[in-house]
């Protein structure tokens, strides 16, 4: 058996066990994370699509706990960066230092927190533009350049950046070019009464819940390949493209629409959602459901729309209803 046959056999075996694996994965995560099913699913979708996600929520809603929990269940290395205005690019990428051994001095490289499979950049809009640009190379090229040296990041590499919508004073809004690099923008809302009641019950006891490994790095990489192989009918693919193109002509509410990168992202995210939901094809529901997180950070509303309190999600809903 050649290497291609072996790889094909591994993918087939992974596909057959994918449905059970995702069920076990979400059950394990729910031992620690109460509710937030859509949030968890969208983070998994972003990882399967080999993309990155931007999460917007108020403080104290468990963003760090959610991401670290997912990393444990996937058996992936995790690091967290608290972004502040004085954070330097080297604090993220790493730096060279001089080490003396046996009477000789030589340069050594100390990797920064970006050298992990899952990186949480907390409050990314508090970092300076120079530091944000250092993350841009890691996100797009999956590599880091320090001085004259380039280091390839370990696969899979996933960046989840968060921003707080309440405190905007002293922040550096992400430029449109960097926002477009994020596959999804996930909005995390407050829990319901019953969910918060369960949160209080779990986290006021002496023994806090914990999770175990469900998948491993190799299986995550195989699931990423399976995501791209997911079949999608031509009419559904055309619907996804028409949705993106509609954002460029919806002048009533939208100043600037989404780029072709959004078309790629929407189809990939829809494929990943179908895989997570245990189907072997992409449905219209997958495309419509993923249109919200794929588009809400890629369309710029007109001043009049913002003045009237119209949200990106409201505009996306209208577009989905009218695009045939």
Phi, psi and omega in degrees: 000127179279175185296325179294320178295318179296318179295319179297320178295321179295318180295321179296319178295320178296318180298318181296327181263003186296316183299313178295323181295317180291323177298314179295323181296310181292326177295320180292316180297324182291348175292333182251316185264123179268126181067217177053035183297317180295320180298311180299315181298318182291327175295316178298319179299317179297319179295316180296329180277000182059038179244192180231163184226146174248125182247130179244126179196164174286162181296152171083017182260011171085031181295311181296317180298319180298312184291317180294325178295316178299319180297323179291318181292333178267358181058044179246147179292147186226140173217156182232136177240122175271108185282132177222162181300333182267006178290128181261156178306322180295334178292341180259312186278329186111175184208160175273147174219162182266127179240134181254119178224128179060035179080001179249144177252134178214155179280134173237151179256127176257108183297144177270183184294345179291344180276067176213162180289321178235122181242128175257115175260097187280130181054057184300332181285358173270345178283151180290158178305326180296319179287322177300323180292332177293325176289332183298317179296318179297320181293314187275315186264349183056039178209166180228133177249122178235113186065236179261004184255141176243131183241127178279133180281148180293144178262145354284154176237125183225127177249125171248115178255142178242154171215147183263119183283353185275304185265100181257352181290132179077019179254166178241097182306139180293134177293157183301324180298323180280324176301322182293342179286341179277128179295314185232149165245115184258128178255120182257123184257171178294150178288161176286174180300313182294321179294317180292326176299319179290323177300313179298318181298316184291321191256020171242013177262167181290327180251112180279151182291154177216166183236163177243176180287133177247311177245175174231175185301317182298320180290325177299317179296321178293321178294328175296320178292320179298324179302315181290335180273356181297127181292145174219130181291152183298321182292326178287322176298318179295324177298317180300317180293320179296324178299314180295315182294330179296331180294339182274346182242002183275067190290345180298323184239333192252128177278311179227134181267190186272154181273171176301338176299331178291324177297314178298314182296320182294317180291319178296316180295322178295321177297316180296321179296319178298318179296316180297324181278003174081023178251159179252025177204158179266132180254168175300324179300321179298315181296313183294321181294322183275350179298325182296302180292336180284327189257336192296339177256001184253350179251137179253120183282156175290161178301320181296321178297315180295322180296325180276359178078021179280131183263164176299320181297324178296317180293318179299319178300318179295318180297316179299324181288331186260340179281124182266000000 
